Amino acid sequence: MSDSPSYSRSLNLLGATNFRDLGGYPGEQGRPVRWRRLFRSDHLAALTPEDAQALSALGLARAVDFRGEHERATLAYVLPDVAYYPLSIEPTVVQRAKEMALSGHTLTPEIAMDLMRDTYRAFVAHNTREFATLFEHLLDNDAPLVFHCTAGKDRTGFAAALILLALGVSREVVMQDYLLTNGLYRRPAQVNGAAPEAVLNVLWRVQQDFLEAALQAVETDHGGVLRYLEQRLGVGPGERKRLAQWYLEP
């Protein structure tokens, strides 16, 4: 699951530390995911001119933004020649943490972990439309596309897992990709000191338990990933075949 000799998984951008390629992972029938077609990232509002030039050189044509309305307004961006698609998934963890603080409750690492697991289950229960629309964009054409949220780890992490699973990538490899965030993402300096370090490490990193909570909800509530993809997201056998044609190597 290492980088290709000719491609690096991380784009090493200065303004988006978690911008990375989903290429190279073995999918359906062992066919690797195509490089330089599908990207996942943290927000793109801090890109340097050099970063933007690098993305232009990749032919990046589409950006899907899962951030909520306030997040998008606070850190807006425009990339020349890149079509922009906002698909709002509001950051419920942040809101619930604020509510706890206002009510005088202390946010402990254990409570933070419960909040994170609940957040991932909520992706399955409440954000069907957003993830279905992501697949509509993927099925519309195969122009290079990036999908992202603020940190590129939770909303983006579940979206990446769904895409890779739809392409036949194994759960083990999907989890490896998900956990790469911990070695790449640099949390904003302004959040340091906003909560105990142990709590920040829960909120600004990823853990296997979090993604497992979402995938378990898929199994329990929808009878498995393939049924969830088909019955809830509109990605049945025909759609998966088209995804494979466009995003897997021949």
C-alpha positions as a printed Julia matrix, in Angstrom:
250×3 Matrix{Float64}:
   0.0    0.0     0.0
   3.01   2.25   -0.42
   3.38   5.09   -2.88
   3.97   4.3    -6.52
   7.57   4.78   -7.76
   6.25   7.57  -10.01
   3.54   9.04   -7.75
   3.49  10.22   -4.17
   0.33   9.78   -2.13
   0.73  13.08   -0.28
   0.95  16.13   -2.5
   3.09  17.9     0.13
   1.22  21.19   -0.24
   2.07  24.02    2.12
  -1.52  25.17    2.59
  -3.29  21.8     2.8
  -1.28  19.24    4.72
  -3.81  16.42    4.29
  -4.19  16.65    0.49
  -3.58  13.19   -0.89
  -4.21  10.84   -3.79
  -6.4    7.73   -3.55
  -4.5    6.08   -6.4
  -2.65   2.77   -6.3
  -4.84   0.82   -3.9
  -5.84  -2.61   -5.27
  -9.53  -2.66   -6.13
 -11.9   -4.96   -8.0
 -10.06  -7.97   -9.49
  -6.78  -6.53   -8.23
  -6.98  -3.54  -10.56
  -5.34  -0.51   -8.89
  -7.17   2.76   -8.38
  -5.97   5.21  -11.01
  -3.52   7.83   -9.82
  -4.26  11.54  -10.16
  -8.03  11.13  -10.51
  -9.39  11.07   -6.94
  -8.05  13.27   -4.18
  -9.07  13.86   -0.56
  -8.01  16.87    1.47
  -8.42  19.29    4.32
  -9.81  22.73    3.39
  -8.28  24.6     0.46
  -8.57  28.19    1.69
  -4.91  28.4     2.76
  -3.32  27.22   -0.49
  -0.28  29.18   -1.59
   0.09  30.33   -5.22
   2.57  27.47   -5.64
   0.01  25.01   -4.27
  -2.63  26.28   -6.68
  -0.17  25.99   -9.55
   0.59  22.38   -8.57
  -3.13  21.51   -8.57
  -3.59  23.2   -11.93
  -0.74  21.11  -13.32
  -2.6   17.98  -12.14
  -5.61  19.03  -14.18
  -7.81  19.3   -11.09
 -11.28  20.09  -12.44
 -13.78  19.56   -9.59
 -13.94  20.27   -5.86
 -16.61  18.86   -3.53
 -16.77  20.72   -0.21
 -18.44  18.96    2.74
 -17.98  21.88    5.15
 -20.97  23.52    6.8
 -22.19  26.98    5.83
 -20.26  28.87    8.52
 -17.07  26.95    7.81
 -17.3   27.76    4.11
 -18.02  31.44    4.74
 -15.15  31.77    7.21
 -12.58  30.05    4.99
 -13.78  30.56    1.44
 -11.68  29.83   -1.62
 -11.83  29.95   -5.4
  -9.64  27.84   -7.68
  -9.48  28.95  -11.32
 -11.0   26.44  -13.75
 -12.19  24.18  -10.91
 -15.95  23.59  -10.64
 -17.07  23.98   -7.02
 -19.8   21.86   -5.4
 -20.79  22.56   -1.76
 -22.45  19.61    0.0
 -23.03  20.85    3.54
 -22.52  18.45    6.43
 -22.55  20.59    9.56
 -19.8   19.9    12.14
 -21.89  18.48   14.97
 -18.95  17.61   17.23
 -17.91  21.25   17.49
 -21.46  22.34   18.28
 -21.98  19.66   20.92
 -18.63  20.45   22.54
 -19.61  24.13   22.76
 -22.97  23.23   24.28
 -21.25  21.08   26.91
 -18.86  23.89   27.8
 -21.72  26.41   28.11
 -23.64  24.05   30.38
 -20.63  23.68   32.66
 -19.71  20.12   31.69
 -16.1   19.13   31.23
 -15.21  17.52   27.94
 -13.05  14.5    28.76
 -11.23  12.29   26.24
 -13.79   9.54   26.87
 -16.73  11.86   26.18
 -14.94  13.22   23.12
 -14.54   9.67   21.79
 -18.27   9.04   22.28
 -19.02  12.27   20.42
 -16.8   11.21   17.54
 -18.41   7.78   17.24
 -21.87   9.38   17.3
 -20.75  11.76   14.57
 -19.73   8.91   12.31
 -22.98   7.04   12.92
 -24.81  10.25   12.02
 -23.09  10.31    8.61
 -24.93   7.08    7.85
 -28.23   8.12    9.41
 -28.5   11.74    8.29
 -26.23  12.51    5.34
 -27.46  10.14    2.66
 -28.21  12.98    0.24
 -24.75  14.48    0.48
 -22.9   11.22   -0.1
 -25.3   10.18   -2.86
 -24.6   13.5    -4.6
 -20.86  12.89   -4.32
 -21.33   9.66   -6.25
 -23.46  11.49   -8.82
 -20.48  13.74   -9.5
 -18.13  10.75   -9.7
 -20.48   9.05  -12.16
 -20.95  12.17  -14.28
 -17.41  12.14  -15.68
 -13.89  11.12  -14.64
 -12.23  14.55  -14.57
  -9.82  14.84  -11.59
 -11.81  15.59   -8.44
 -10.97  16.51   -4.84
 -13.43  16.14   -1.97
 -12.71  17.75    1.37
 -13.99  19.18    4.64
 -12.1   21.3     7.18
  -9.5   18.81    8.43
 -10.07  16.18    5.74
 -10.47  13.42    8.28
 -14.09  12.71    9.34
 -16.61  13.72    6.67
 -13.88  13.27    4.09
 -12.68  10.06    5.73
 -16.09   8.4     5.5
 -16.52   9.6     1.91
 -13.12   8.15    0.97
 -14.04   4.84    2.6
 -17.28   4.67    0.61
 -15.53   5.4    -2.68
 -12.77   2.87   -2.09
 -15.24   0.2    -0.95
 -17.37   0.85   -4.05
 -14.23   0.26   -6.14
 -13.61  -3.07   -4.41
 -10.76  -1.99   -2.14
 -10.51  -4.16    0.99
 -11.66  -2.92    4.41
  -8.11  -3.36    5.7
  -6.66  -1.08    3.03
  -9.51   1.41    3.45
  -8.64   1.64    7.15
  -4.95   2.13    6.35
  -5.82   5.05    4.1
  -8.13   6.51    6.74
  -5.41   6.43    9.42
  -2.87   8.23    7.21
  -4.38  11.5     8.45
  -2.54  11.08   11.76
   0.84  11.29   10.05
  -0.03  14.16    7.71
  -2.57  16.6     9.1
  -1.4   19.59   11.11
  -4.16  21.0    13.27
  -4.59  24.8    13.35
  -2.34  26.52   15.86
  -5.24  28.6    17.17
  -6.97  25.55   18.67
  -3.99  24.73   20.87
  -4.94  25.38   24.48
  -8.66  25.45   23.67
  -9.05  22.14   25.52
  -6.74  19.69   27.3
  -4.24  18.1    24.93
  -5.75  14.66   25.47
  -9.11  15.98   24.27
  -7.6   17.79   21.28
  -5.87  14.56   20.28
  -9.27  12.88   20.08
 -11.0   15.69   18.19
  -8.2   16.5    15.71
  -6.93  13.0    14.95
  -8.58   9.8    13.73
  -9.01   6.42   15.38
 -10.03   3.1    13.9
 -13.03   3.05   16.27
 -14.53   6.11   14.59
 -14.7    4.74   11.05
 -15.7    1.34   12.44
 -18.7    3.0    14.12
 -19.94   4.23   10.73
 -19.28   0.93    8.97
 -21.02  -0.96   11.76
 -24.05   1.31   11.33
 -23.99   0.48    7.61
 -23.99  -3.23    8.45
 -26.62  -3.06   11.19
 -29.04  -0.59    9.62
 -28.64  -1.38    5.9
 -27.41  -4.96    5.64
 -23.89  -4.24    4.43
 -21.9   -1.84    2.3
 -23.14  -3.03   -1.1
 -26.8   -2.82   -0.08
 -26.21   0.61    1.47
 -24.49   1.83   -1.7
 -27.29   0.54   -3.92
 -30.4    1.23   -1.85
 -29.39   4.49   -0.17
 -26.75   6.09   -2.42
 -27.94   4.91   -5.83
 -24.73   3.02   -6.55
 -25.81  -0.42   -7.75
 -23.92  -2.97   -9.86
 -24.18  -0.87  -13.02
 -22.89   2.24  -11.29
 -20.06   0.32   -9.64
 -19.09  -1.06  -13.04
 -18.9    2.47  -14.43
 -16.87   3.64  -11.44
 -14.46   0.75  -12.05
 -14.16   1.66  -15.75
 -13.3    5.25  -14.92
 -11.31   5.03  -11.7
  -9.52   1.67  -11.85
  -6.63   0.78  -14.14
  -7.65  -1.5   -17.06
